Each structure stands twice: as structure tokens, then as C-alpha cells.
Amino acid sequence: MSEFTLLNKQGVKSDQGFEVQMVNRHCIEYREGDLVLSIEVEMGMNGEMPCLLYSPEDLSMSHNAEAVRPIDRTRIEENFRRAMEFLGVLVIAESPE
């Protein structure tokens, strides 16, 4: 299980070597070594809890246009979810229609 350190009010760093940072209301960056992913999100509320919707497809291509392997994508998705939950935000994956 990771331990997180706040980078600021909208970002965390894991002791496992990845960072998650809200860039703006519609974009969150996931960084792990040389890998950088931009994840488009839609912020909202689920009852009284902040939440975000995103498409898992956003985790398939890095900034340098390299495909993310499926095994890495599963790990990244779990890391992303845990980091956001540490920030108090529920993550809801939504497949494109």
C-alpha cells in the first residue's frame, strides 16, 4: 500500500514513485518516471462527496505517443484511483460510447 505526501492542495506524490496533479478543472496529469499521461476529467459531486468522471482510454497513450501496455495501464489506473481518493475525490471510470 502506498503512502502519499501532499505536493499542494491538488497534487500528491506516492512513495512508490508516481505523482498525480490536477492541472485544471478538466485535466489531471499522472507522472511516473518518464511516463506522463494527461487524463481528461469532468468534476462533479456524488451525494456530498466530490467525484470525477474519466475515460479509461485516456490511460492508453503517453505524451510522447507511446502506447501504455495493458499490464501497466491496470497498475496506473489503480494508482490514479488511490491518489485521488487520498485527496478526497471519488473516481468513476466511464467508457466512451
TORPA-4810 file (N, C-alpha, C, O; in nm, 3 decimals):
<nodes>
NODE_1_0.084_-0.119_0.000_0.000_0.000_0.000_0.088_0.124_0.000_0.186_0.132_0.074_M
NODE_2_0.054_0.221_-0.083_0.132_0.345_-0.091_0.101_0.439_0.023_-0.008_0.439_0.081_S
NODE_3_0.200_0.518_0.051_0.181_0.631_0.138_0.195_0.753_0.049_0.278_0.756_-0.042_E
NODE_4_0.114_0.856_0.076_0.114_0.975_-0.006_0.162_1.096_0.072_0.144_1.106_0.193_F
NODE_5_0.223_1.188_-0.001_0.264_1.317_0.052_0.198_1.423_-0.035_0.203_1.415_-0.157_T
NODE_6_0.136_1.521_0.028_0.076_1.631_-0.048_0.185_1.715_-0.112_0.280_1.755_-0.046_L
NODE_7_0.171_1.742_-0.242_0.258_1.835_-0.312_0.205_1.977_-0.296_0.280_2.073_-0.283_L
NODE_8_0.072_1.987_-0.298_-0.003_2.111_-0.281_-0.148_2.068_-0.260_-0.174_1.950_-0.237_N
NODE_9_-0.242_2.161_-0.266_-0.382_2.125_-0.243_-0.441_2.034_-0.350_-0.545_1.972_-0.329_K
NODE_10_-0.374_2.026_-0.465_-0.432_1.949_-0.576_-0.336_1.846_-0.634_-0.350_1.806_-0.750_Q
NODE_11_-0.239_1.802_-0.555_-0.145_1.704_-0.606_-0.083_1.622_-0.494_-0.066_1.669_-0.382_G
NODE_12_-0.048_1.498_-0.528_0.015_1.408_-0.432_0.130_1.334_-0.498_0.135_1.316_-0.620_V
NODE_13_0.223_1.291_-0.412_0.334_1.207_-0.456_0.329_1.080_-0.372_0.311_1.085_-0.251_K
NODE_14_0.346_0.966_-0.439_0.345_0.837_-0.372_0.487_0.793_-0.339_0.581_0.828_-0.410_S
NODE_15_0.501_0.716_-0.233_0.631_0.658_-0.203_0.667_0.549_-0.303_0.777_0.494_-0.299_D
NODE_16_0.574_0.516_-0.393_0.600_0.418_-0.499_0.651_0.484_-0.627_0.671_0.416_-0.728_Q
NODE_17_0.671_0.617_-0.623_0.735_0.685_-0.735_0.646_0.749_-0.839_0.694_0.786_-0.945_G
NODE_18_0.517_0.764_-0.811_0.431_0.832_-0.908_0.371_0.955_-0.844_0.363_0.966_-0.722_F
NODE_19_0.328_1.049_-0.929_0.263_1.172_-0.885_0.134_1.191_-0.963_0.124_1.152_-1.079_E
NODE_20_0.036_1.250_-0.897_-0.090_1.286_-0.960_-0.117_1.432_-0.926_-0.117_1.471_-0.809_V
NODE_21_-0.138_1.513_-1.029_-0.153_1.657_-1.010_-0.270_1.709_-1.094_-0.274_1.685_-1.215_Q
NODE_22_-0.363_1.779_-1.032_-0.469_1.846_-1.108_-0.407_1.966_-1.177_-0.350_2.054_-1.113_M
NODE_23_-0.419_1.968_-1.311_-0.365_2.078_-1.390_-0.467_2.191_-1.398_-0.435_2.308_-1.380_V
NODE_24_-0.592_2.152_-1.424_-0.703_2.247_-1.424_-0.831_2.166_-1.401_-0.824_2.046_-1.374_N
NODE_25_-0.945_2.230_-1.410_-1.072_2.164_-1.380_-1.101_2.043_-1.469_-1.180_1.956_-1.432_R
NODE_26_-1.038_2.038_-1.585_-1.068_1.931_-1.681_-0.948_1.842_-1.715_-0.958_1.760_-1.806_H
NODE_27_-0.837_1.857_-1.645_-0.719_1.778_-1.677_-0.638_1.744_-1.552_-0.611_1.830_-1.468_C
NODE_28_-0.601_1.617_-1.542_-0.515_1.570_-1.434_-0.397_1.500_-1.498_-0.415_1.421_-1.590_I
NODE_29_-0.276_1.528_-1.450_-0.158_1.460_-1.501_-0.115_1.349_-1.407_-0.117_1.364_-1.285_E
NODE_30_-0.077_1.238_-1.466_-0.020_1.124_-1.395_0.125_1.115_-1.442_0.150_1.105_-1.563_Y
NODE_31_0.220_1.117_-1.349_0.362_1.109_-1.383_0.426_0.992_-1.308_0.407_0.974_-1.188_R
NODE_32_0.501_0.914_-1.384_0.574_0.802_-1.325_0.702_0.784_-1.406_0.698_0.732_-1.518_E
NODE_33_0.815_0.827_-1.350_0.940_0.825_-1.426_0.927_0.915_-1.548_0.890_1.032_-1.534_G
NODE_34_0.957_0.862_-1.667_0.946_0.939_-1.791_0.805_0.939_-1.848_0.776_1.011_-1.943_D
NODE_35_0.717_0.859_-1.790_0.580_0.848_-1.840_0.495_0.964_-1.788_0.490_0.989_-1.667_L
NODE_36_0.428_1.033_-1.879_0.336_1.141_-1.843_0.206_1.118_-1.918_0.205_1.108_-2.041_V
NODE_37_0.096_1.108_-1.845_-0.036_1.092_-1.905_-0.123_1.212_-1.866_-0.125_1.253_-1.750_L
NODE_38_-0.195_1.267_-1.962_-0.295_1.369_-1.935_-0.431_1.301_-1.937_-0.468_1.237_-2.036_S
NODE_39_-0.505_1.316_-1.831_-0.633_1.249_-1.818_-0.743_1.356_-1.816_-0.749_1.438_-1.725_I
NODE_40_-0.828_1.354_-1.918_-0.940_1.448_-1.921_-1.045_1.401_-1.821_-1.081_1.283_-1.817_E
NODE_41_-1.093_1.495_-1.740_-1.189_1.461_-1.636_-1.305_1.559_-1.637_-1.296_1.670_-1.690_V
NODE_42_-1.413_1.516_-1.578_-1.530_1.601_-1.555_-1.555_1.595_-1.405_-1.587_1.489_-1.351_E
NODE_43_-1.541_1.708_-1.338_-1.559_1.713_-1.193_-1.707_1.726_-1.159_-1.784_1.785_-1.236_M
NODE_44_-1.746_1.672_-1.046_-1.884_1.681_-1.002_-1.898_1.638_-0.858_-1.801_1.637_-0.782_G
NODE_45_-2.018_1.603_-0.820_-2.046_1.557_-0.685_-2.123_1.427_-0.693_-2.206_1.408_-0.782_M
NODE_46_-2.096_1.337_-0.600_-2.170_1.213_-0.584_-2.227_1.218_-0.443_-2.160_1.180_-0.347_N
NODE_47_-2.351_1.265_-0.432_-2.405_1.294_-0.299_-2.331_1.415_-0.244_-2.336_1.523_-0.303_G
NODE_48_-2.264_1.397_-0.131_-2.188_1.507_-0.072_-2.038_1.494_-0.097_-1.960_1.575_-0.046_E
NODE_49_-1.997_1.393_-0.174_-1.855_1.368_-0.198_-1.813_1.416_-0.336_-1.879_1.385_-0.435_M
NODE_50_-1.702_1.492_-0.345_-1.651_1.530_-0.477_-1.614_1.405_-0.556_-1.566_1.307_-0.500_P
NODE_51_-1.639_1.411_-0.685_-1.604_1.297_-0.770_-1.556_1.347_-0.904_-1.572_1.464_-0.938_C
NODE_52_-1.496_1.256_-0.980_-1.459_1.290_-1.117_-1.489_1.171_-1.206_-1.477_1.055_-1.167_L
NODE_53_-1.529_1.204_-1.327_-1.552_1.104_-1.431_-1.436_1.112_-1.529_-1.388_1.221_-1.561_L
NODE_54_-1.390_0.996_-1.576_-1.286_0.994_-1.678_-1.304_0.870_-1.765_-1.374_0.776_-1.727_Y
NODE_55_-1.241_0.873_-1.879_-1.244_0.759_-1.970_-1.116_0.679_-1.952_-1.007_0.735_-1.965_S
NODE_56_-1.125_0.549_-1.923_-1.004_0.467_-1.912_-0.918_0.471_-2.039_-0.798_0.442_-2.032_P
NODE_57_-0.977_0.506_-2.152_-0.900_0.518_-2.277_-0.791_0.625_-2.265_-0.690_0.617_-2.335_E
NODE_58_-0.810_0.724_-2.176_-0.709_0.828_-2.157_-0.581_0.773_-2.097_-0.478_0.841_-2.099_D
NODE_59_-0.585_0.652_-2.045_-0.466_0.591_-1.985_-0.389_0.504_-2.084_-0.299_0.431_-2.045_L
NODE_60_-0.424_0.512_-2.211_-0.363_0.421_-2.309_-0.250_0.484_-2.390_-0.177_0.411_-2.458_S
NODE_61_-0.233_0.617_-2.387_-0.131_0.680_-2.469_-0.060_0.790_-2.389_-0.125_0.875_-2.327_M
NODE_62_0.073_0.787_-2.390_0.151_0.884_-2.315_0.171_1.011_-2.397_0.134_1.017_-2.515_S
NODE_63_0.229_1.113_-2.333_0.257_1.239_-2.401_0.347_1.221_-2.522_0.333_1.292_-2.622_H
NODE_64_0.441_1.125_-2.514_0.532_1.104_-2.627_0.477_1.002_-2.727_0.552_0.945_-2.806_N
NODE_65_0.346_0.980_-2.722_0.273_0.895_-2.818_0.313_0.748_-2.811_0.295_0.675_-2.909_A
NODE_66_0.365_0.704_-2.699_0.394_0.563_-2.682_0.274_0.495_-2.617_0.215_0.547_-2.522_E
NODE_67_0.238_0.379_-2.670_0.126_0.304_-2.613_0.165_0.250_-2.476_0.278_0.205_-2.455_A
NODE_68_0.071_0.255_-2.384_0.090_0.202_-2.249_0.046_0.056_-2.252_-0.065_0.025_-2.295_V
NODE_69_0.133_-0.033_-2.206_0.099_-0.176_-2.205_-0.020_-0.201_-2.113_-0.033_-0.135_-2.010_R
NODE_70_-0.107_-0.296_-2.149_-0.225_-0.324_-2.066_-0.193_-0.353_-1.919_-0.266_-0.308_-1.831_P
NODE_71_-0.085_-0.427_-1.892_-0.050_-0.456_-1.753_-0.012_-0.328_-1.678_-0.044_-0.313_-1.560_I
NODE_72_0.057_-0.236_-1.746_0.092_-0.108_-1.684_-0.032_-0.021_-1.666_-0.046_0.049_-1.566_D
NODE_73_-0.121_-0.027_-1.763_-0.243_0.053_-1.758_-0.328_0.016_-1.635_-0.385_0.104_-1.570_R
NODE_74_-0.336_-0.113_-1.605_-0.411_-0.158_-1.487_-0.350_-0.102_-1.360_-0.421_-0.054_-1.271_T
NODE_75_-0.217_-0.108_-1.350_-0.147_-0.053_-1.233_-0.167_0.099_-1.223_-0.194_0.151_-1.115_R
NODE_76_-0.153_0.167_-1.336_-0.169_0.313_-1.338_-0.310_0.353_-1.296_-0.328_0.447_-1.219_I
NODE_77_-0.410_0.280_-1.346_-0.549_0.310_-1.310_-0.570_0.297_-1.160_-0.636_0.381_-1.099_E
NODE_78_-0.515_0.193_-1.100_-0.528_0.174_-0.955_-0.451_0.282_-0.878_-0.500_0.334_-0.778_E
NODE_79_-0.332_0.317_-0.925_-0.254_0.425_-0.862_-0.331_0.557_-0.868_-0.339_0.629_-0.768_N
NODE_80_-0.387_0.587_-0.983_-0.464_0.710_-1.003_-0.583_0.715_-0.908_-0.608_0.817_-0.844_F
NODE_81_-0.655_0.606_-0.898_-0.772_0.598_-0.812_-0.733_0.620_-0.664_-0.798_0.697_-0.593_R
NODE_82_-0.627_0.553_-0.619_-0.585_0.567_-0.479_-0.536_0.708_-0.448_-0.563_0.760_-0.340_R
NODE_83_-0.464_0.769_-0.542_-0.416_0.905_-0.521_-0.532_1.003_-0.509_-0.532_1.089_-0.421_A
NODE_84_-0.630_0.990_-0.597_-0.744_1.082_-0.592_-0.827_1.059_-0.466_-0.875_1.155_-0.406_M
NODE_85_-0.843_0.934_-0.425_-0.917_0.907_-0.302_-0.844_0.964_-0.181_-0.908_1.007_-0.085_E
NODE_86_-0.710_0.965_-0.184_-0.633_1.029_-0.078_-0.667_1.178_-0.071_-0.671_1.237_0.037_F
NODE_87_-0.691_1.239_-0.188_-0.731_1.380_-0.194_-0.879_1.401_-0.162_-0.927_1.514_-0.161_L
NODE_88_-0.951_1.291_-0.136_-1.092_1.303_-0.101_-1.186_1.308_-0.220_-1.298_1.357_-0.210_G
NODE_89_-1.140_1.257_-0.335_-1.219_1.262_-0.458_-1.248_1.119_-0.505_-1.155_1.041_-0.525_V
NODE_90_-1.374_1.086_-0.521_-1.417_0.957_-0.573_-1.392_0.953_-0.724_-1.423_1.050_-0.794_L
NODE_91_-1.337_0.843_-0.774_-1.307_0.829_-0.916_-1.407_0.733_-0.979_-1.429_0.622_-0.929_V
NODE_92_-1.468_0.778_-1.089_-1.566_0.695_-1.161_-1.521_0.682_-1.305_-1.515_0.781_-1.379_I
NODE_93_-1.489_0.559_-1.346_-1.448_0.534_-1.484_-1.573_0.525_-1.571_-1.673_0.464_-1.533_A
NODE_94_-1.566_0.587_-1.686_-1.679_0.588_-1.778_-1.629_0.557_-1.918_-1.554_0.636_-1.976_E
NODE_95_-1.668_0.443_-1.972_-1.623_0.405_-2.106_-1.689_0.493_-2.212_-1.805_0.531_-2.199_S
NODE_96_-1.612_0.524_-2.317_-1.671_0.606_-2.424_-1.784_0.531_-2.493_-1.783_0.409_-2.501_P
NODE_97_-1.881_0.607_-2.540_-1.998_0.546_-2.606_-1.977_0.535_-2.754_-2.065_0.486_-2.825_E
</nodes>
